């Protein structure tokens, strides 16, 4: 049973994110982080680039050739130059190939401004639980951080307030004061309190023969 897990992330404008992102995820047990530079001019600090547990992949001709061997290339190829999500999907599928070749068991696809959290168990215990049940992919609902300062130098360390995912609202218990604050804010009037997306991110078991279905999901390949 392979419980080792890695991360794939397409990154841009890394200031305020990359150090804590890498340090946190390696500390909780991820074995490797694949960082894809969306901006060819992006510079990754040497202490990150030289970390043996981090693989920095430049947006260059070599990467573009490797994209051609991914299952989603024909689907995403027409949008490569216009849509970052097309590049994210191709990067993720290439990372899946790299991770499988190196013997890793699971891959998480998240952005640089996101942290992965499991409660009540270690990372390896979490993925062992999923592997024992032959689960191929899991969607994790996201909470959205609320910036509390305009000049934060360390976003992850400075944010302590979060908007709760609408899918989780019915599972949570708020105090009367919290409920009044939520209702007074009007956040619930649109059906979601989020400013951006609320559909979460996913992890994939690399033995499950799945491919990217957009940046948020994995699925079985389309019939040929």
Backbone bond lengths (Angstrom), bond angles and torsions (degrees), N, CA, C in turn:
res aa  C-N    CA-C-N  psi(-1)  N-CA   C-N-CA  omega(-1)  CA-C   N-CA-C  phi
1 X - - - 1.461 - - 1.525 108.96 -
2 X 1.314 116.50 118.96 1.462 121.97 -174.89 1.533 109.34 -97.40
3 X 1.330 116.83 110.65 1.467 120.83 -178.90 1.525 112.73 -106.10
4 X 1.340 117.43 4.32 1.462 119.55 -178.99 1.530 109.86 -70.60
5 X 1.340 116.22 138.87 1.458 120.72 -174.07 1.512 110.84 -131.07
6 X 1.334 115.38 146.94 1.461 122.54 179.04 1.528 108.66 -130.65
7 X 1.323 114.83 169.71 1.468 121.53 -179.55 1.518 109.04 -124.26
8 X 1.326 116.21 141.81 1.463 122.84 169.45 1.518 108.22 -119.07
9 X 1.335 116.31 131.52 1.462 120.29 -179.95 1.524 109.53 -146.33
10 X 1.319 115.76 131.15 1.462 121.78 173.02 1.520 107.39 -91.68
11 X 1.330 116.90 123.07 1.460 119.70 -168.27 1.528 112.17 -120.53
12 X 1.328 113.72 151.75 1.469 122.79 176.76 1.536 106.83 -159.26
13 X 1.332 115.98 144.25 1.476 120.70 -179.72 1.522 110.40 53.98
14 X 1.316 116.03 67.76 1.463 121.52 -167.37 1.522 114.87 -83.07
15 X 1.326 118.63 -9.70 1.465 120.54 -177.59 1.522 110.78 -57.17
16 X 1.341 115.41 134.02 1.456 120.42 178.16 1.513 114.34 84.44
17 X 1.334 117.62 -1.19 1.456 120.33 -176.40 1.529 113.89 -127.96
18 X 1.330 117.56 -48.85 1.452 120.63 -161.08 1.525 113.07 -63.95
19 X 1.333 119.09 -40.17 1.465 120.13 -177.80 1.523 111.19 -62.03
20 X 1.327 116.76 -52.91 1.461 119.89 -178.45 1.522 111.69 -67.16
21 X 1.320 116.79 -36.48 1.470 121.39 178.68 1.528 110.05 -58.52
22 X 1.323 116.01 -50.82 1.465 120.82 -178.21 1.524 110.88 -68.01
23 X 1.325 117.12 -49.55 1.468 120.52 -176.48 1.525 111.67 -59.98
24 X 1.323 116.40 -44.45 1.462 120.06 -177.87 1.524 111.57 -63.16
25 X 1.327 116.73 -50.55 1.460 119.09 -173.53 1.529 112.37 -69.81
26 X 1.315 117.97 -33.63 1.461 119.10 174.22 1.524 110.14 -68.76
27 X 1.330 117.24 -36.79 1.463 121.10 -178.95 1.522 112.31 -65.05
28 X 1.328 118.02 -33.87 1.471 119.26 -177.81 1.523 112.06 -86.95
29 X 1.356 117.50 -4.99 1.454 118.08 171.00 1.509 118.05 124.62
30 X 1.330 119.44 -1.32 1.470 118.91 175.37 1.532 109.10 -65.98
31 X 1.317 116.25 137.49 1.458 121.25 -172.71 1.525 113.50 -86.22
32 X 1.326 116.78 -24.86 1.466 120.56 -176.84 1.522 108.74 -155.72
33 X 1.328 115.63 146.90 1.459 121.08 175.02 1.515 108.37 -126.18
34 X 1.324 116.65 121.37 1.454 122.42 176.85 1.527 108.14 -97.01
35 X 1.315 116.83 112.76 1.463 122.55 179.94 1.519 109.24 -105.65
36 X 1.317 116.54 114.95 1.457 122.53 179.33 1.527 109.05 -98.16
37 X 1.324 117.05 121.16 1.460 121.60 -178.78 1.521 109.28 -82.29
38 X 1.320 116.37 109.20 1.462 118.91 179.77 1.526 111.32 -72.89
39 X 1.317 116.86 -33.32 1.467 122.27 177.06 1.527 108.39 -94.30
40 X 1.340 118.30 116.38 1.464 119.94 -178.94 1.524 113.56 -58.20
41 X 1.333 117.43 -20.99 1.462 120.83 -178.94 1.530 112.81 -92.84
42 X 1.327 117.52 -1.98 1.471 121.02 -178.49 1.531 110.58 -62.88
43 X 1.322 116.32 137.21 1.452 121.81 178.10 1.525 109.09 -112.08
44 X 1.319 116.29 123.38 1.460 121.64 177.09 1.527 107.91 -95.03
45 X 1.328 118.89 131.63 1.470 121.18 179.89 1.525 111.63 -53.91
46 X 1.332 117.71 141.61 1.473 120.79 -177.47 1.526 113.95 -55.34
47 X 1.339 117.77 -36.18 1.467 118.82 -177.98 1.525 111.50 -68.11
48 X 1.324 117.22 -19.93 1.462 121.15 173.70 1.522 110.03 -87.10
49 X 1.319 116.63 -49.64 1.461 121.19 -176.58 1.526 112.08 -62.71
50 X 1.346 117.69 -30.63 1.464 121.54 -177.48 1.525 113.00 -88.46
51 X 1.319 117.24 -2.85 1.457 120.98 178.90 1.533 109.33 -70.77
52 X 1.314 116.60 125.57 1.471 120.66 -176.98 1.519 112.54 -63.86
53 X 1.335 116.86 -19.89 1.462 120.40 -179.45 1.526 112.58 -93.64
54 X 1.320 116.35 5.19 1.463 121.79 177.90 1.521 108.71 -121.00
55 X 1.323 116.66 133.42 1.464 121.86 174.60 1.515 108.22 -117.86
56 X 1.326 116.17 112.72 1.458 121.94 178.79 1.523 108.58 -93.79
57 X 1.335 116.34 125.71 1.466 121.92 -175.63 1.519 108.34 -119.38
58 X 1.306 116.19 117.60 1.455 121.28 -176.46 1.522 111.76 -77.95
59 X 1.322 115.25 152.07 1.460 122.03 176.31 1.528 107.88 -83.97
60 X 1.322 115.71 84.44 1.458 120.78 -174.93 1.527 110.36 -137.58
61 X 1.307 115.71 -173.14 1.471 120.75 -176.53 1.526 111.51 -62.63
62 X 1.317 116.76 -34.58 1.467 119.99 179.54 1.529 110.58 -63.36
63 X 1.330 116.70 -45.65 1.463 119.63 177.77 1.520 110.61 -62.20
64 X 1.316 117.42 -42.67 1.464 120.74 -178.71 1.529 111.18 -62.13
65 X 1.319 117.09 -35.22 1.471 119.43 175.93 1.524 110.20 -67.79
66 X 1.323 116.99 -39.97 1.462 119.74 179.66 1.523 111.70 -67.42
67 X 1.328 116.92 -31.55 1.462 119.77 174.95 1.526 111.45 -55.38
68 X 1.322 116.63 -35.38 1.462 120.95 -174.49 1.526 112.67 -64.15
69 X 1.336 116.54 -19.12 1.458 120.48 179.68 1.525 112.87 -95.51
70 X 1.321 117.22 5.92 1.464 120.07 179.76 1.528 110.15 -89.85
71 X 1.328 117.74 152.34 1.475 120.53 -178.38 1.532 113.68 -59.90
72 X 1.335 117.02 -30.62 1.460 119.24 -174.67 1.510 115.32 -93.21
73 X 1.335 117.29 8.69 1.472 118.48 -172.13 1.528 112.59 -59.79
74 X 1.319 118.10 -48.13 1.461 120.12 -177.90 1.521 111.65 -63.05
75 X 1.319 116.18 -33.70 1.463 120.54 -179.62 1.528 111.40 -70.98
76 X 1.330 116.71 -42.87 1.464 120.08 -172.58 1.525 113.96 -95.88
77 X 1.315 117.07 -16.21 1.457 121.37 -175.13 1.527 114.48 -52.98
78 X 1.339 120.36 -42.54 1.472 119.03 -179.09 1.530 114.34 -63.70
79 X 1.335 116.90 -15.56 1.469 120.26 -173.70 1.529 112.95 -112.71
80 X 1.323 116.94 6.67 1.460 120.84 -173.65 1.522 112.28 -56.66
81 X 1.311 117.36 -42.83 1.465 120.28 -174.47 1.526 113.48 -83.13
82 X 1.321 117.33 -15.27 1.463 120.36 -176.27 1.526 113.50 -106.04
83 X 1.329 118.25 -30.20 1.458 121.01 -169.44 1.533 111.23 -121.92
84 X 1.323 115.62 119.09 1.459 118.96 178.06 1.524 110.88 -63.39
85 X 1.333 117.96 -30.85 1.459 119.77 -179.92 1.519 112.16 -64.70
86 X 1.332 117.54 -31.57 1.464 120.01 175.52 1.525 109.97 -65.26
87 X 1.320 117.00 -42.86 1.467 120.45 178.45 1.531 110.74 -67.15
88 X 1.323 116.91 -37.69 1.462 120.11 177.46 1.528 111.54 -60.20
89 X 1.327 116.11 -44.25 1.466 119.69 -178.96 1.522 111.40 -64.92
90 X 1.315 116.61 -42.74 1.464 119.84 178.88 1.520 110.77 -66.71
91 X 1.323 117.08 -39.89 1.463 119.85 176.58 1.519 111.19 -61.69
92 X 1.327 115.98 -41.90 1.460 120.17 179.96 1.520 111.50 -63.64
93 X 1.324 116.99 -44.03 1.460 119.29 -179.96 1.522 111.27 -66.72
94 X 1.316 117.15 -35.57 1.470 119.53 175.66 1.526 109.94 -67.00
95 X 1.335 117.50 -41.23 1.467 121.23 177.02 1.525 110.96 -61.83
96 X 1.323 117.17 -36.38 1.458 120.56 177.16 1.529 110.27 -61.28
97 X 1.328 116.65 -41.09 1.462 120.36 177.55 1.531 111.06 -63.98
98 X 1.335 116.27 -46.44 1.464 120.57 179.93 1.524 111.10 -61.57
99 X 1.334 115.88 -44.93 1.461 120.26 -178.11 1.526 111.32 -63.81
100 X 1.330 116.87 -42.32 1.462 120.56 179.10 1.524 111.02 -64.48
101 X 1.335 116.35 -40.19 1.466 120.61 179.10 1.524 111.87 -62.81
102 X 1.333 116.79 -31.31 1.456 120.93 -179.32 1.528 112.61 -92.59
103 X 1.325 116.61 5.67 1.451 120.30 172.03 1.508 116.20 84.28
104 X 1.331 117.98 17.31 1.458 120.15 177.32 1.528 110.36 -81.63
105 X 1.327 115.80 157.08 1.459 119.14 -173.53 1.514 115.88 -99.29
106 X 1.348 117.67 -32.19 1.458 121.89 -173.42 1.524 110.15 -136.17
107 X 1.342 115.72 149.67 1.460 120.49 175.91 1.518 109.74 -132.68
108 X 1.325 114.58 130.67 1.459 122.54 176.60 1.520 108.85 -105.80
109 X 1.332 116.94 131.80 1.464 121.93 179.86 1.522 108.56 -110.46
110 X 1.341 116.09 105.84 1.458 120.83 -179.71 1.523 109.91 -137.76
111 X 1.332 115.32 168.63 1.459 121.68 178.00 1.522 110.71 -90.68
112 X 1.320 114.75 167.87 1.454 121.01 -176.69 1.527 112.61 -68.38
113 X 1.318 117.55 -20.39 1.466 120.41 -179.73 1.525 111.77 -98.08
114 X 1.328 117.16 23.57 1.460 121.92 -179.34 1.530 110.56 -125.87
115 X 1.312 116.13 145.94 1.456 122.48 173.81 1.522 109.12 -121.28
116 X 1.333 115.48 142.55 1.464 121.89 -179.60 1.529 108.98 -96.42
117 X 1.324 116.01 129.80 1.461 120.80 -176.10 1.519 109.79 -129.46
118 X 1.331 116.64 129.95 1.467 121.77 168.32 1.520 106.99 -119.94
119 X 1.322 115.93 145.17 1.454 120.67 -175.99 1.523 110.99 -113.47
120 X 1.335 115.72 139.66 1.452 121.06 171.34 1.512 115.63 78.53
121 X 1.338 117.95 4.03 1.459 120.87 178.66 1.519 109.00 -159.82
122 X 1.315 115.68 162.02 1.460 120.02 177.71 1.524 109.90 -77.46
123 X 1.318 115.32 168.08 1.465 119.90 178.87 1.527 110.81 -61.25
124 X 1.339 117.43 -45.06 1.463 120.19 -179.34 1.523 111.32 -65.24
125 X 1.335 117.52 -36.63 1.466 120.24 176.80 1.528 110.79 -65.12
126 X 1.317 115.63 -38.23 1.460 119.73 179.64 1.523 110.65 -62.31
127 X 1.327 116.64 -48.01 1.460 119.29 -177.57 1.531 111.64 -75.20
128 X 1.322 117.79 -26.06 1.465 119.92 172.14 1.524 110.18 -64.46
129 X 1.326 116.13 -41.60 1.471 121.71 177.90 1.529 110.33 -58.61
130 X 1.337 116.56 -43.51 1.463 120.07 179.93 1.533 111.10 -69.91
131 X 1.335 116.35 -41.38 1.469 120.55 -177.61 1.521 111.13 -64.70
132 X 1.329 116.96 -40.20 1.459 120.98 -179.82 1.521 111.94 -59.84
133 X 1.319 116.36 -26.22 1.471 121.59 -178.93 1.529 112.17 -100.02
134 X 1.325 115.83 9.75 1.477 122.21 178.46 1.520 111.70 54.46
135 X 1.332 116.40 35.95 1.467 121.59 177.31 1.519 108.84 -78.11
136 X 1.322 116.64 134.19 1.458 120.87 -176.79 1.510 114.35 -94.77
137 X 1.324 117.57 -31.72 1.458 120.48 -179.47 1.528 109.44 -155.21
138 X 1.333 115.27 148.64 1.455 121.69 -179.68 1.522 108.57 -135.46
139 X 1.327 115.81 139.09 1.467 121.55 175.62 1.527 108.25 -100.26
140 X 1.320 115.76 129.48 1.458 121.88 177.56 1.524 108.45 -107.79
141 X 1.326 116.61 120.74 1.459 120.69 179.16 1.526 109.90 -71.11
142 X 1.301 116.60 136.66 1.456 121.36 -176.86 1.522 112.09 -95.19
143 X 1.322 114.88 148.14 1.463 122.19 165.89 1.524 106.50 -101.89
144 X 1.322 117.35 149.19 1.459 121.19 -175.45 1.530 110.53 -108.19
145 X 1.327 116.31 120.16 1.453 120.89 179.87 1.520 112.19 -68.50
146 X 1.321 115.40 145.82 1.464 122.24 178.63 1.529 108.27 -110.57
147 X 1.333 118.91 110.52 1.470 120.59 -179.76 1.531 110.98 -59.51
148 X 1.304 114.30 136.52 1.464 119.85 -179.45 1.528 112.29 -110.70
149 X 1.344 116.34 -0.89 1.462 120.95 177.68 1.517 108.44 -151.81
150 X 1.328 116.25 147.78 1.459 120.50 -178.50 1.528 112.65 -84.74
151 X 1.321 117.12 -18.17 1.462 120.43 -174.08 1.522 111.73 -117.82
152 X 1.310 117.16 34.90 1.459 120.94 -177.82 1.524 111.11 -64.49
153 X 1.319 115.81 135.71 1.462 121.53 176.69 1.524 111.75 -97.78
154 X 1.302 116.33 -13.56 1.452 121.41 -179.52 1.520 107.93 -144.30
155 X 1.322 115.80 88.47 1.464 121.53 -170.55 1.525 112.19 -57.82
156 X 1.319 117.14 -45.51 1.462 119.69 -176.55 1.529 112.00 -64.18
157 X 1.301 117.00 -35.59 1.456 120.74 -177.73 1.525 112.24 -77.16
158 X 1.327 116.75 -27.64 1.462 120.66 -172.83 1.525 114.03 -90.97
159 X 1.319 117.72 -19.49 1.470 120.13 -177.29 1.527 110.42 -89.16
160 X 1.316 115.70 127.20 1.466 120.80 177.08 1.522 112.34 -127.81
161 X 1.341 116.75 -2.19 1.459 121.60 178.99 1.521 109.91 -110.96
162 X 1.331 117.27 139.56 1.457 121.37 -177.47 1.524 110.53 -138.78
163 X 1.324 115.19 140.87 1.457 120.65 169.47 1.530 107.46 -81.79
164 X 1.313 116.21 134.61 1.452 121.40 -176.59 1.524 110.01 -84.44
165 X 1.311 115.62 136.32 1.460 120.53 178.28 1.529 110.22 -60.06
166 X 1.322 116.20 135.19 1.466 121.54 -178.53 1.526 111.75 -56.50
167 X 1.343 116.51 -34.60 1.461 120.51 -179.45 1.522 111.85 -65.66
168 X 1.322 116.33 -20.95 1.466 120.88 -178.67 1.521 113.04 -98.69
169 X 1.322 117.17 -9.55 1.459 120.25 -172.79 1.533 112.39 -55.02
170 X 1.323 116.24 -44.00 1.460 119.26 -175.68 1.525 112.76 -71.38
171 X 1.340 116.65 -13.86 1.458 120.32 -179.43 1.527 112.29 -93.28
172 X 1.334 116.88 -7.72 1.448 121.15 -175.82 1.525 110.99 -102.78
173 X 1.308 115.22 155.34 1.455 121.33 178.38 1.529 108.38 -119.50
174 X 1.328 115.67 118.28 1.454 120.84 -179.07 1.523 110.09 -103.99
175 X 1.322 115.39 150.34 1.459 119.55 172.45 1.524 108.61 -70.40
176 X 1.302 116.46 166.64 1.465 119.61 178.64 1.524 111.12 -60.61
177 X 1.323 116.77 -39.22 1.462 120.40 179.61 1.521 111.09 -65.34
178 X 1.341 116.30 -41.57 1.465 119.70 178.36 1.525 110.68 -65.07
179 X 1.317 117.13 -42.29 1.454 120.89 -179.59 1.519 110.72 -62.78
180 X 1.329 117.13 -41.14 1.463 120.25 177.98 1.523 110.98 -63.42
181 X 1.327 116.52 -39.45 1.462 120.44 179.88 1.522 111.18 -65.51
182 X 1.344 115.89 -40.20 1.466 119.90 178.56 1.521 110.48 -64.29
183 X 1.301 116.61 -46.03 1.468 120.66 -178.86 1.525 111.13 -65.92
184 X 1.330 116.32 -40.14 1.466 119.79 -178.97 1.521 112.13 -68.21
185 X 1.323 117.08 -28.45 1.469 120.35 -178.24 1.515 112.22 -72.05
186 X 1.349 116.24 -21.95 1.460 119.24 -176.92 1.515 113.59 78.14
187 X 1.331 117.29 6.67 1.458 119.92 -176.02 1.518 112.90 -63.94
188 X 1.320 116.64 -27.92 1.453 119.89 -175.84 1.516 113.52 -84.64
189 X 1.329 117.08 -7.79 1.463 119.79 -173.40 1.520 112.92 -68.94
190 X 1.325 117.54 -25.85 1.464 120.46 -178.43 1.517 112.18 -95.53
191 X 1.332 117.03 0.55 1.455 119.67 -179.09 1.508 113.23 92.81
192 X 1.302 119.31 -15.14 1.456 122.68 175.81 1.516 109.21 -149.14
193 X 1.313 117.23 138.40 1.460 119.44 179.00 1.520 113.09 -85.03
194 X 1.334 118.06 -0.35 1.460 120.47 -172.79 1.521 112.34 -83.21
195 X 1.320 115.47 147.58 1.462 121.00 172.48 1.522 110.29 -83.00
196 X 1.309 116.58 -30.48 1.467 120.93 -178.37 1.525 108.78 -114.11
197 X 1.339 117.89 -136.30 1.458 118.95 -173.30 1.527 111.41 -89.97
198 X 1.318 116.10 154.52 1.461 121.68 179.50 1.524 111.86 -127.00
199 X 1.342 116.98 14.94 1.467 119.04 -175.07 1.522 113.61 -93.85
200 X 1.337 117.43 9.26 1.448 120.45 169.81 1.512 115.11 74.65
201 X 1.319 115.57 -175.98 1.465 123.42 176.86 1.520 108.42 -133.17
202 X 1.342 116.42 165.64 1.459 120.36 -169.83 1.523 112.95 -127.64
203 X 1.324 113.12 157.37 1.458 122.49 171.62 1.526 107.55 -116.54
204 X 1.339 116.76 150.25 1.460 120.57 -178.43 1.529 110.00 -130.35
205 X 1.313 116.12 137.44 1.463 120.86 171.88 1.516 107.95 -82.02
206 X 1.314 116.83 124.32 1.464 120.61 -168.83 1.525 112.92 -70.98
207 X 1.307 117.35 -15.61 1.462 120.37 176.13 1.526 112.46 -87.17
208 X 1.312 116.89 -0.78 1.469 120.18 -171.30 1.530 113.17 -87.73
209 X 1.334 118.15 -1.62 1.468 121.47 177.56 1.521 111.76 58.04
210 X 1.334 115.93 51.56 1.457 121.46 178.50 1.526 109.76 -114.04
211 X 1.327 115.51 162.78 1.463 121.97 177.83 1.524 108.69 -131.29
212 X 1.331 116.34 167.66 1.466 119.93 178.81 1.519 110.91 -67.56
213 X 1.322 114.49 139.60 1.458 121.42 171.07 1.518 106.46 -123.58
214 X 1.327 116.33 77.32 1.448 120.68 -169.93 1.520 109.58 77.03
215 X 1.326 116.96 -173.44 1.465 120.35 -175.08 1.529 112.82 -84.33
216 X 1.348 117.77 -7.33 1.459 120.39 -173.83 1.524 114.11 -108.59
217 X 1.319 118.90 -13.02 1.459 120.61 -171.11 1.528 111.39 -140.71
218 X 1.348 114.22 162.89 1.456 122.64 169.64 1.526 108.14 -123.08
219 X 1.331 116.62 154.83 1.455 119.81 -177.20 1.528 109.02 -153.09
220 X 1.338 116.10 170.83 1.460 121.10 173.54 1.533 108.55 -69.05
221 X 1.336 117.55 145.97 1.462 119.59 179.39 1.521 111.54 -61.04
222 X 1.318 115.91 149.71 1.465 120.45 175.62 1.532 109.54 -68.12
223 X 1.336 118.00 144.72 1.470 120.25 177.15 1.519 110.75 -59.93
224 X 1.308 114.81 142.46 1.484 119.59 178.89 1.530 109.59 -79.80
